Amino acid sequence: MLKERLEEVEERIHRAVERAGRKRSDIALVAVTKKFPAEIVCEAYRLGLRLFGENYVQEFEAKHPALASLTEAKFHLIGHLQSNKARVASEIFQVIETVDSEKLARRLDGIGRKLEVMIEVKLSGEESKEGAAPEDLPNLINAIRACPNLTLTGLMTIPPWSEDQEVTRPYFRRLAELARMHGLAKLSMGMSHDFEAAIEEGATHIRVGTALFGPRPKAAPHSA
Ligand SMILES: *Cc1c(COP(=O)(O)O)cnc(C)c1O
């Protein structure tokens, strides 16, 4: 099942890449495995996937001992990170995509491990969404660049949900503009239902869960 779904996702990526005049190798597929057990991560690894996205520090902390043999795997934190979980997160993730404040950046830097980070940007006025406001980016970027243990590589965003990719596209375009303005190479944007538009607008990382693994189990094995 996963094998067939992966082939379908690859087909969709290829078509979008062609429309955009880009190369398949420009786009990294981050398989989002939140709420799925470690065996699913191992199965995906056997099929060649190497980048994984997880949302909850506690859930992944419980899962990751079972993944020690996946030596080429890289794990991205794509969910909100609370300062009090920064230390654990720095030990189990290679990339933190959701840095959104100077306080969190300094906290991560102070732990002393080298980490790749991205900034989560909030592009809509939705109250509940995490992320840094675009107008706060210059200060936040400077602060992160001053952190010796953090390497800032790009921006990430989660637009308001819409099944219509044309509604979401302007958010992707805006994130790409912001990254260009600030000299950042990586763009993490696009999920199962809208990664084509994201690829057309310049995504370098797409975060795909449902299209690969099917609907997520209702109860998390270890909820955060
Ligand atoms: C869950 C999640 C995804 C994957 O969503 P799907 O619609 O299942 O592909 C991507 N990004 C973030 C931040 C998520 O929380």
The ligand as a Gaussian input file, in Angstrom:
#p B3LYP/6-31G(d) Opt

LIG

0 1
 C        0.483000      16.905000       9.588000
 C        1.323000      17.915000       8.903000
 C        1.694000      17.753000       7.555000
 C        1.195000      16.633000       6.676000
 O       -0.139000      16.828000       6.358000
 P       -0.889000      15.888000       5.307000
 O       -2.066000      16.681000       4.932000
 O       -1.226000      14.637000       6.041000
 O        0.052000      15.659000       4.184000
 C        2.548000      18.693000       7.008000
 N        3.004000      19.744000       7.722000
 C        2.657000      19.929000       9.004000
 C        3.195000      21.104000       9.735000
 C        1.802000      19.031000       9.622000
 O        1.439000      19.248000      10.893000

